[in-house]
Amino acid sequence: MPDGDRFLRRLRGKGWRKLCSLMTAKADDELVANQALNAVTYYLKENPETCCHDFVDLVQRALAAPSMFAAKQEHGLSDATHVSVALDMIVEQCDYSESSLLCQRAALRVFVQQKSTNALVDKSIVAEAFVGELAKEIVGRRCLAVSREEVAQKCERTFEEQIEYEKRILSRVAKMARPIAAKVRDDQSLSKIRAPRRSHRTSPTLSTTLPVMPEAR
């Protein structure tokens, strides 16, 4: 491995090194995001004990029942704080594993975002939002935080430009992760989870009628 690529050794887990190589090669955003989602899928499969369903269920119940924590309002704590405490209990049950801590961050962010809309949402919407935020947390923790400086240097970006690039990639990853939500919502085993198939682009030249050339005389 070349000296300039030794930082790749710090990337632990299947799929992350390939993701980093695509980023340093300035590959298409869709290709980068697709590989990121593949790596996220591998990560979830390697951590099947993570009870994603419990995080989704708690957030959905908290959003669907505004009075869920009404009895505790005398303590002067916000709903977000009470949800955070409840999420802590789930994390404790998971022995404070890395995956459960990432789930906690994703779940709390979803609660705050959905709470601000003041709209009741069903479980499928919560699950989609949760999976998107969780995918972003995993990619950020496992790859971007480790490789940010080296990728920015190789791609000749400033720190601000690198951060904007990462935000763009993470936004794509979150959208592409939505099909996984059904497995999380229905409490299916993560050991059999698969990344959604990548949609293939149709070349415009293949769908365009070619002009008819006049016959030679």
PADO-170139 format. One record per residue (C-alpha): residue in three letters; x, y, z. Coordinates in Angstrom, 2 decimals. Example, Ala and Ser with C-alpha at 12.3 -4.5 7.8 and 13.67 -1.06 7.14 Angstrom:
! PADO-170139
{'ALA', {12.30, -4.50, 7.80}}
{'SER', {13.67, -1.06, 7.14}}
! end
This chain:
! PADO-170139
{'MET', {0.00, 0.00, 0.00}}
{'PRO', {1.54, 3.38, -1.01}}
{'ASP', {2.57, 5.67, 1.83}}
{'GLY', {-0.05, 8.19, 0.79}}
{'ASP', {-2.81, 5.59, 1.24}}
{'ARG', {-1.79, 4.32, 4.68}}
{'PHE', {-4.73, 6.16, 6.24}}
{'LEU', {-6.95, 3.53, 4.60}}
{'ARG', {-5.79, 1.11, 7.29}}
{'ARG', {-7.77, 3.10, 9.81}}
{'LEU', {-10.98, 2.25, 7.97}}
{'ARG', {-12.41, -0.80, 9.70}}
{'GLY', {-15.18, -2.86, 8.16}}
{'LYS', {-16.25, -4.05, 4.74}}
{'GLY', {-16.82, -1.45, 2.05}}
{'TRP', {-15.24, 1.62, 3.64}}
{'ARG', {-11.88, 1.46, 1.86}}
{'LYS', {-13.57, 1.16, -1.51}}
{'LEU', {-15.78, 4.13, -0.61}}
{'CYS', {-12.75, 6.20, 0.29}}
{'SER', {-10.98, 5.21, -2.94}}
{'LEU', {-14.01, 6.34, -4.96}}
{'MET', {-14.06, 9.67, -3.16}}
{'THR', {-10.37, 10.33, -3.73}}
{'ALA', {-10.83, 9.39, -7.39}}
{'LYS', {-13.60, 12.02, -7.65}}
{'ALA', {-16.12, 9.43, -8.76}}
{'ASP', {-19.70, 10.36, -9.62}}
{'ASP', {-21.79, 11.30, -6.55}}
{'GLU', {-24.33, 8.58, -7.24}}
{'LEU', {-21.62, 5.92, -7.42}}
{'VAL', {-20.06, 7.17, -4.18}}
{'ALA', {-23.42, 7.25, -2.39}}
{'ASN', {-24.27, 3.76, -3.64}}
{'GLN', {-21.01, 2.37, -2.26}}
{'ALA', {-21.62, 4.21, 1.02}}
{'LEU', {-25.01, 2.52, 1.31}}
{'ASN', {-23.42, -0.86, 0.58}}
{'ALA', {-20.98, -0.27, 3.42}}
{'VAL', {-23.84, 0.77, 5.72}}
{'THR', {-25.66, -2.45, 4.87}}
{'TYR', {-22.57, -4.52, 5.71}}
{'TYR', {-22.28, -2.64, 9.01}}
{'LEU', {-25.88, -3.40, 9.96}}
{'LYS', {-25.46, -7.06, 9.02}}
{'GLU', {-22.42, -7.25, 11.28}}
{'ASN', {-24.46, -5.79, 14.14}}
{'PRO', {-27.74, -7.74, 13.93}}
{'GLU', {-28.34, -7.42, 17.68}}
{'THR', {-28.95, -3.69, 17.33}}
{'CYS', {-32.64, -3.16, 18.11}}
{'CYS', {-33.39, -0.48, 15.50}}
{'HIS', {-37.07, -1.35, 15.77}}
{'ASP', {-37.16, -0.25, 19.42}}
{'PHE', {-35.73, 3.17, 18.57}}
{'VAL', {-38.26, 3.67, 15.79}}
{'ASP', {-41.12, 2.49, 17.99}}
{'LEU', {-40.21, 4.88, 20.80}}
{'VAL', {-39.97, 7.90, 18.52}}
{'GLN', {-43.24, 7.06, 16.78}}
{'ARG', {-45.10, 6.64, 20.08}}
{'ALA', {-43.67, 9.90, 21.42}}
{'LEU', {-44.80, 11.75, 18.30}}
{'ALA', {-48.21, 10.07, 18.15}}
{'ALA', {-48.99, 10.72, 21.84}}
{'PRO', {-47.98, 14.28, 22.81}}
{'SER', {-49.11, 13.55, 26.36}}
{'MET', {-46.78, 10.56, 26.68}}
{'PHE', {-44.55, 12.46, 29.10}}
{'ALA', {-47.21, 14.82, 30.46}}
{'ALA', {-47.01, 13.34, 33.93}}
{'LYS', {-43.36, 14.31, 34.15}}
{'GLN', {-43.66, 17.90, 32.99}}
{'GLU', {-43.48, 19.15, 36.55}}
{'HIS', {-39.74, 18.54, 36.44}}
{'GLY', {-39.46, 21.29, 33.84}}
{'LEU', {-37.87, 19.02, 31.24}}
{'SER', {-38.72, 19.21, 27.54}}
{'ASP', {-40.17, 16.34, 25.53}}
{'ALA', {-36.85, 15.99, 23.72}}
{'THR', {-35.08, 15.51, 27.06}}
{'HIS', {-37.57, 12.85, 28.15}}
{'VAL', {-37.20, 11.07, 24.80}}
{'SER', {-33.42, 11.24, 25.20}}
{'VAL', {-33.66, 9.61, 28.63}}
{'ALA', {-35.91, 6.89, 27.23}}
{'LEU', {-33.45, 6.31, 24.40}}
{'ASP', {-30.66, 6.01, 26.97}}
{'MET', {-32.49, 3.06, 28.47}}
{'ILE', {-32.53, 1.27, 25.11}}
{'VAL', {-28.82, 1.97, 24.66}}
{'GLU', {-28.17, 0.53, 28.12}}
{'GLN', {-30.02, -2.65, 27.15}}
{'CYS', {-27.67, -2.88, 24.15}}
{'ASP', {-24.62, -2.58, 26.44}}
{'TYR', {-23.73, 0.82, 24.99}}
{'SER', {-22.59, -0.66, 21.69}}
{'GLU', {-21.42, 1.71, 18.97}}
{'SER', {-24.37, 0.83, 16.77}}
{'SER', {-26.88, 1.56, 19.53}}
{'LEU', {-25.27, 4.94, 20.24}}
{'LEU', {-25.52, 5.83, 16.55}}
{'CYS', {-29.16, 4.72, 16.59}}
{'GLN', {-29.78, 6.96, 19.58}}
{'ARG', {-28.34, 10.01, 17.80}}
{'ALA', {-30.41, 9.26, 14.68}}
{'ALA', {-33.61, 8.67, 16.65}}
{'LEU', {-33.31, 11.86, 18.68}}
{'ARG', {-32.65, 13.90, 15.54}}
{'VAL', {-35.75, 12.42, 13.87}}
{'PHE', {-37.87, 13.20, 16.92}}
{'VAL', {-36.73, 16.83, 17.03}}
{'GLN', {-37.25, 17.27, 13.28}}
{'GLN', {-40.71, 15.71, 13.23}}
{'LYS', {-41.77, 17.38, 16.47}}
{'SER', {-41.10, 20.80, 14.97}}
{'THR', {-43.68, 20.12, 12.23}}
{'ASN', {-46.43, 19.54, 14.83}}
{'ALA', {-47.85, 16.77, 12.64}}
{'LEU', {-48.71, 13.21, 13.61}}
{'VAL', {-46.75, 10.72, 11.52}}
{'ASP', {-47.16, 7.01, 11.07}}
{'LYS', {-44.48, 4.44, 11.73}}
{'SER', {-43.40, 4.05, 8.11}}
{'ILE', {-42.51, 7.75, 7.86}}
{'VAL', {-40.59, 7.61, 11.13}}
{'ALA', {-38.76, 4.48, 9.95}}
{'GLU', {-37.73, 6.10, 6.66}}
{'ALA', {-36.45, 9.21, 8.42}}
{'PHE', {-34.65, 7.08, 11.03}}
{'VAL', {-32.91, 4.88, 8.46}}
{'GLY', {-31.76, 7.94, 6.55}}
{'GLU', {-30.32, 9.58, 9.65}}
{'LEU', {-28.76, 6.33, 10.83}}
{'ALA', {-27.07, 5.79, 7.47}}
{'LYS', {-25.60, 9.30, 7.69}}
{'GLU', {-24.38, 8.64, 11.23}}
{'ILE', {-22.71, 5.36, 10.23}}
{'VAL', {-20.98, 6.82, 7.16}}
{'GLY', {-19.84, 9.82, 9.13}}
{'ARG', {-18.48, 7.78, 12.02}}
{'ARG', {-16.92, 4.92, 10.09}}
{'CYS', {-15.48, 6.75, 7.08}}
{'LEU', {-15.80, 10.50, 6.75}}
{'ALA', {-14.46, 11.41, 10.18}}
{'VAL', {-11.45, 9.16, 9.58}}
{'SER', {-10.64, 10.13, 6.00}}
{'ARG', {-11.79, 13.76, 5.74}}
{'GLU', {-8.36, 15.40, 5.79}}
{'GLU', {-6.76, 12.97, 3.34}}
{'VAL', {-9.69, 13.06, 0.89}}
{'ALA', {-9.77, 16.85, 0.93}}
{'GLN', {-6.03, 16.99, 0.30}}
{'LYS', {-6.10, 14.52, -2.59}}
{'CYS', {-9.09, 16.24, -4.18}}
{'GLU', {-7.55, 19.68, -3.61}}
{'ARG', {-10.51, 20.95, -1.62}}
{'THR', {-10.59, 23.39, 1.25}}
{'PHE', {-12.08, 22.21, 4.54}}
{'GLU', {-15.31, 24.08, 3.81}}
{'GLU', {-15.53, 22.57, 0.32}}
{'GLN', {-14.98, 19.08, 1.75}}
{'ILE', {-17.75, 19.55, 4.31}}
{'GLU', {-20.16, 20.69, 1.60}}
{'TYR', {-19.20, 17.68, -0.52}}
{'GLU', {-19.86, 15.33, 2.40}}
{'LYS', {-23.25, 16.94, 3.06}}
{'ARG', {-24.18, 16.35, -0.58}}
{'ILE', {-23.15, 12.70, -0.44}}
{'LEU', {-24.90, 12.09, 2.88}}
{'SER', {-28.10, 13.61, 1.54}}
{'ARG', {-28.04, 11.13, -1.35}}
{'VAL', {-27.28, 8.24, 0.99}}
{'ALA', {-30.25, 9.12, 3.21}}
{'LYS', {-32.62, 9.11, 0.24}}
{'MET', {-31.23, 5.87, -1.17}}
{'ALA', {-31.56, 4.15, 2.22}}
{'ARG', {-35.35, 4.52, 2.40}}
{'PRO', {-36.15, 1.03, 1.02}}
{'ILE', {-34.38, -0.47, 4.06}}
{'ALA', {-36.95, 1.17, 6.36}}
{'ALA', {-39.46, -1.67, 5.98}}
{'LYS', {-37.09, -4.16, 7.60}}
{'VAL', {-36.44, -1.79, 10.49}}
{'ARG', {-40.13, -0.95, 10.94}}
{'ASP', {-41.23, -4.59, 10.95}}
{'ASP', {-38.39, -5.70, 13.25}}
{'GLN', {-36.90, -8.04, 10.66}}
{'SER', {-33.47, -9.56, 11.22}}
{'LEU', {-30.68, -7.23, 10.12}}
{'SER', {-28.44, -10.22, 9.41}}
{'LYS', {-30.27, -10.71, 6.09}}
{'ILE', {-30.53, -7.07, 5.09}}
{'ARG', {-29.47, -6.08, 1.58}}
{'ALA', {-28.70, -2.76, -0.02}}
{'PRO', {-31.32, -1.57, -2.54}}
{'ARG', {-30.41, -2.21, -6.15}}
{'ARG', {-28.77, 0.66, -7.89}}
{'SER', {-30.87, 2.17, -10.64}}
{'HIS', {-29.10, 2.15, -13.98}}
{'ARG', {-29.12, 5.26, -16.06}}
{'THR', {-30.32, 5.01, -19.63}}
{'SER', {-27.98, 6.60, -22.11}}
{'PRO', {-29.82, 9.34, -24.00}}
{'THR', {-28.34, 8.11, -27.27}}
{'LEU', {-30.06, 4.75, -26.85}}
{'SER', {-33.52, 6.28, -26.59}}
{'THR', {-33.04, 8.77, -29.41}}
{'THR', {-34.13, 7.90, -32.94}}
{'LEU', {-31.19, 8.01, -35.28}}
{'PRO', {-31.60, 10.13, -38.41}}
{'VAL', {-32.13, 8.26, -41.67}}
{'MET', {-29.24, 8.85, -44.01}}
{'PRO', {-30.13, 9.35, -47.71}}
{'GLU', {-29.14, 6.58, -50.04}}
{'ALA', {-26.00, 7.12, -52.09}}
{'ARG', {-26.62, 7.53, -55.84}}
! end
